């Protein structure tokens, strides 16, 4: 019985991790257009439409969290 409960808990934890990862990936994708606009501005020598350093910091934090959760998932 305890083994069955343990498997359910593992499955719930895996599902939770997957949902968290998907949510963070979605959040990362939502800012892709900002990166594209900055790249376009750089190519034509225009002023940056967004604070690139801040944008990078936020996106890197999301990537780091995704990597952390994916590692936690593989460790289980």
C-alpha atoms as an extended CHARMM CRD file, in Angstrom:
* protein
*
        76  EXT
         1         1  UNK       CA              0.0000000000        0.0000000000        0.0000000000  PROA      1               0.0000000000
         2         2  UNK       CA              2.7910000000        2.4480000000        0.9220000000  PROA      2               0.0000000000
         3         3  UNK       CA              4.5660000000        1.6820000000       -2.3460000000  PROA      3               0.0000000000
         4         4  UNK       CA              1.3960000000        2.5320000000       -4.2760000000  PROA      4               0.0000000000
         5         5  UNK       CA              1.0360000000        5.8190000000       -2.3940000000  PROA      5               0.0000000000
         6         6  UNK       CA              4.6900000000        6.5960000000       -3.0520000000  PROA      6               0.0000000000
         7         7  UNK       CA              4.2190000000        6.0130000000       -6.7980000000  PROA      7               0.0000000000
         8         8  UNK       CA              1.1940000000        8.3290000000       -6.8360000000  PROA      8               0.0000000000
         9         9  UNK       CA              3.1550000000       10.9900000000       -4.9980000000  PROA      9               0.0000000000
        10        10  UNK       CA              6.0400000000       10.6580000000       -7.4710000000  PROA      10              0.0000000000
        11        11  UNK       CA              3.6340000000       10.9190000000      -10.3880000000  PROA      11              0.0000000000
        12        12  UNK       CA              2.0100000000       14.0030000000       -8.8550000000  PROA      12              0.0000000000
        13        13  UNK       CA              5.4360000000       15.5820000000       -8.3210000000  PROA      13              0.0000000000
        14        14  UNK       CA              6.4390000000       14.8180000000      -11.9230000000  PROA      14              0.0000000000
        15        15  UNK       CA              3.1700000000       16.3230000000      -13.1800000000  PROA      15              0.0000000000
        16        16  UNK       CA              3.7330000000       19.4100000000      -11.0530000000  PROA      16              0.0000000000
        17        17  UNK       CA              7.2700000000       19.8060000000      -12.3900000000  PROA      17              0.0000000000
        18        18  UNK       CA              6.0860000000       19.4090000000      -15.9860000000  PROA      18              0.0000000000
        19        19  UNK       CA              3.3950000000       22.0560000000      -15.4910000000  PROA      19              0.0000000000
        20        20  UNK       CA              5.8880000000       24.4440000000      -13.8960000000  PROA      20              0.0000000000
        21        21  UNK       CA              8.3860000000       23.9180000000      -16.7320000000  PROA      21              0.0000000000
        22        22  UNK       CA              5.7310000000       24.4560000000      -19.3960000000  PROA      22              0.0000000000
        23        23  UNK       CA              4.5540000000       27.6300000000      -17.6610000000  PROA      23              0.0000000000
        24        24  UNK       CA              8.0890000000       29.0420000000      -17.5040000000  PROA      24              0.0000000000
        25        25  UNK       CA              8.7390000000       28.1350000000      -21.1540000000  PROA      25              0.0000000000
        26        26  UNK       CA              5.5390000000       29.9110000000      -22.1230000000  PROA      26              0.0000000000
        27        27  UNK       CA              6.6070000000       32.9790000000      -20.1560000000  PROA      27              0.0000000000
        28        28  UNK       CA              9.9630000000       32.9010000000      -21.9350000000  PROA      28              0.0000000000
        29        29  UNK       CA              8.2670000000       32.6620000000      -25.3300000000  PROA      29              0.0000000000
        30        30  UNK       CA              6.0510000000       35.6300000000      -24.5010000000  PROA      30              0.0000000000
        31        31  UNK       CA              9.1180000000       37.8750000000      -24.5230000000  PROA      31              0.0000000000
        32        32  UNK       CA             10.6210000000       36.4640000000      -27.7450000000  PROA      32              0.0000000000
        33        33  UNK       CA              9.1230000000       39.3310000000      -29.7380000000  PROA      33              0.0000000000
        34        34  UNK       CA             11.0900000000       41.8050000000      -27.6120000000  PROA      34              0.0000000000
        35        35  UNK       CA             14.3460000000       40.0500000000      -28.4640000000  PROA      35              0.0000000000
        36        36  UNK       CA             13.4370000000       40.0710000000      -32.1550000000  PROA      36              0.0000000000
        37        37  UNK       CA             12.5930000000       43.7830000000      -32.0590000000  PROA      37              0.0000000000
        38        38  UNK       CA             15.9400000000       44.5170000000      -30.3750000000  PROA      38              0.0000000000
        39        39  UNK       CA             17.8020000000       42.4330000000      -32.9680000000  PROA      39              0.0000000000
        40        40  UNK       CA             16.0570000000       44.3030000000      -35.7840000000  PROA      40              0.0000000000
        41        41  UNK       CA             16.8770000000       47.6530000000      -34.1750000000  PROA      41              0.0000000000
        42        42  UNK       CA             20.5150000000       46.6450000000      -33.8000000000  PROA      42              0.0000000000
        43        43  UNK       CA             20.7680000000       45.5780000000      -37.4420000000  PROA      43              0.0000000000
        44        44  UNK       CA             19.4640000000       48.9020000000      -38.7380000000  PROA      44              0.0000000000
        45        45  UNK       CA             21.2550000000       50.9970000000      -36.1170000000  PROA      45              0.0000000000
        46        46  UNK       CA             18.0440000000       52.1720000000      -34.4460000000  PROA      46              0.0000000000
        47        47  UNK       CA             17.5160000000       52.8590000000      -30.7570000000  PROA      47              0.0000000000
        48        48  UNK       CA             16.7320000000       49.7890000000      -28.6920000000  PROA      48              0.0000000000
        49        49  UNK       CA             13.0040000000       49.5370000000      -28.0150000000  PROA      49              0.0000000000
        50        50  UNK       CA             13.6050000000       47.7250000000      -24.6910000000  PROA      50              0.0000000000
        51        51  UNK       CA             16.2430000000       47.6870000000      -21.9780000000  PROA      51              0.0000000000
        52        52  UNK       CA             18.3250000000       44.8160000000      -23.3480000000  PROA      52              0.0000000000
        53        53  UNK       CA             20.2590000000       44.1660000000      -20.1270000000  PROA      53              0.0000000000
        54        54  UNK       CA             17.0700000000       43.8980000000      -18.0920000000  PROA      54              0.0000000000
        55        55  UNK       CA             15.4100000000       41.7640000000      -20.7550000000  PROA      55              0.0000000000
        56        56  UNK       CA             18.3930000000       39.4110000000      -20.7930000000  PROA      56              0.0000000000
        57        57  UNK       CA             18.4720000000       39.1570000000      -16.9960000000  PROA      57              0.0000000000
        58        58  UNK       CA             14.7960000000       38.2410000000      -16.7540000000  PROA      58              0.0000000000
        59        59  UNK       CA             15.0260000000       35.7200000000      -19.5940000000  PROA      59              0.0000000000
        60        60  UNK       CA             18.1740000000       34.1320000000      -18.1210000000  PROA      60              0.0000000000
        61        61  UNK       CA             16.4450000000       33.7500000000      -14.7510000000  PROA      61              0.0000000000
        62        62  UNK       CA             13.6090000000       31.9150000000      -16.5070000000  PROA      62              0.0000000000
        63        63  UNK       CA             16.0640000000       29.6520000000      -18.3530000000  PROA      63              0.0000000000
        64        64  UNK       CA             17.9420000000       28.9230000000      -15.1130000000  PROA      64              0.0000000000
        65        65  UNK       CA             14.7110000000       27.9770000000      -13.3470000000  PROA      65              0.0000000000
        66        66  UNK       CA             13.6670000000       25.7440000000      -16.2650000000  PROA      66              0.0000000000
        67        67  UNK       CA             17.0600000000       24.0010000000      -16.1480000000  PROA      67              0.0000000000
        68        68  UNK       CA             16.7710000000       23.5610000000      -12.3770000000  PROA      68              0.0000000000
        69        69  UNK       CA             13.3150000000       21.9990000000      -12.6600000000  PROA      69              0.0000000000
        70        70  UNK       CA             14.3520000000       19.7500000000      -15.5480000000  PROA      70              0.0000000000
        71        71  UNK       CA             17.3130000000       18.5460000000      -13.4900000000  PROA      71              0.0000000000
        72        72  UNK       CA             15.0340000000       17.8790000000      -10.5180000000  PROA      72              0.0000000000
        73        73  UNK       CA             12.7730000000       15.8800000000      -12.8050000000  PROA      73              0.0000000000
        74        74  UNK       CA             15.6290000000       13.7590000000      -14.1380000000  PROA      74              0.0000000000
        75        75  UNK       CA             16.9500000000       13.1590000000      -10.6120000000  PROA      75              0.0000000000
        76        76  UNK       CA             13.6770000000       11.6150000000       -9.4930000000  PROA      76              0.0000000000
